Amino acid sequence: MTRKYFGTDGIRGTANTPPMTPEIAMRLGMAAGKYFRTTSPRRHSVVIGKDTRLSGYMIEPALVAGFTSVGMDVTLFGPLPTPGVAMMTRSLRADLGVMISASHNSFEDNGIKLFGPNGYKLSDEIELEIESRMDKALDDKLAAPNELGRTKRVDDAQARYVEIVKASFPRRMNLKGLRICIDCANGAAYKVAPAALYELGAEVFKIGVEPNGFNINLEVGSTDTRALKEAVQTYRADIGIALDGDADRCIIIDEKGNEVDGDQLIGLIAGHWKARGDLSQPGVVTTVMSNLGLEQHLQSLGLALERTKVGDRYVVERMREGGFNLGGEQSGHIVMSDYSTTGDGLMAALQVLAVMVEKEKPLSEIAHVFDPVPQKLVNVRFKSGAPLEVESVQAAIEAAEKKLGKKGRLVIRKSGTEPLIRVMAEATDAKLMDAAVESVADAVRAVS
């Protein structure tokens, strides 16, 4: 079944244009509410968190109207990281959790992510079932006037999340003596992230903590680390932590201003956990985008690397199937199932800090755990249609794969959140890699 609304990470688009309109948000609330409402006589509930985008004030009440109209009580958290919403869904025994965010996108976009009662993102099958209901008449099975849902706002969700995050840090350790720069991307973690680090003992320097509805991810955050690199040098910090708009990913900056991506973080944490006996399985789960160098590094440690489609939800699904407790993406989504049901940028950063504290070494000496195989990613924007299905593009892909042979690999995929074709190649020969990427990218541009 073709997806109309849901992508790889919920529903996302430009605010106030389909699919991110109040009407569609309300219909989503009604359809999802009906799906999760059972015949049980108990009250049914949904929890809703959001980041700091202006359009959140439009999407949130539309969702509330949809949910309450089918008899579900709604609890509003206000700004809270995506992993916090997932945790609170399970903690409060809600039937459904909702996060209003477009993650690392600019303020013009917004999105809606759904979590089941177990705190995990919904499966493809459930999303498709909800989609199938959204475009049908929704005036049946509405709640009677005396059964309408109620709405309340809670003030302690942020404090509860901070305590959960702190509990993921080894109890015998603290962050005293460490100078930490935290960049909250003017997003959902602008209060909770600095608070957690401070309460664990660190000296904290904050940037990206003045949201105004328009500046989320604007020249700050995990997708633009220039401001954080400058802050690390200015404050002579031991580490810089860059979160994205909903704080489910992080990028780390060492004390010398060097960027540490998700692949290196996964390698660092995996090695540390293996040495401590904390890995539930002899391996980790990543996506097809993770660098071949990470795979080779893990193999040298006696660990396997299992790859999935792009998207942390697919990483989590494979982790659950195989009993893995560590996985993630190159982009900085790190999933640690011992602590959370989805990626958590702040918790991942704390695991890196735990390694620093235990080894008593600067981050620059421990963060580079492998030499990456040359890798290049080019994003090609398109207006409409299906560029990857065009014959000339298919021919370019086949030719590039033939040239790479066993010296590298090519990954071509359509973004699930933006109108982009992502062309990635890696190879031991950088010139061969460049030629492969550009030949395919040019073919896509020609038909886009």
Beta strands, then each sheet from edge to edge (+ up, - down):
strand 1: 6-7
strand 2: 10-14
strand 3: 44-50
strand 4: 72-79
strand 5: 96-100
strand 6: 109-115
strand 7: 151-153
strand 8: 179-183
strand 9: 203-207
strand 10: 239-243
strand 11: 250-254
strand 12: 259-260
strand 13: 283-287
strand 14: 304-308
strand 15: 327-328
strand 16: 334-335
strand 17: 375-381
strand 18: 408-414
strand 19: 420-427
sheet 1: 1+ 2- 6+ 5- 3- 4- 7-
sheet 2: 9+ 8+ 10+ 11- 12+
sheet 3: 13+ 14+
sheet 4: 15+ 16-
sheet 5: 17+ 19- 18+
end
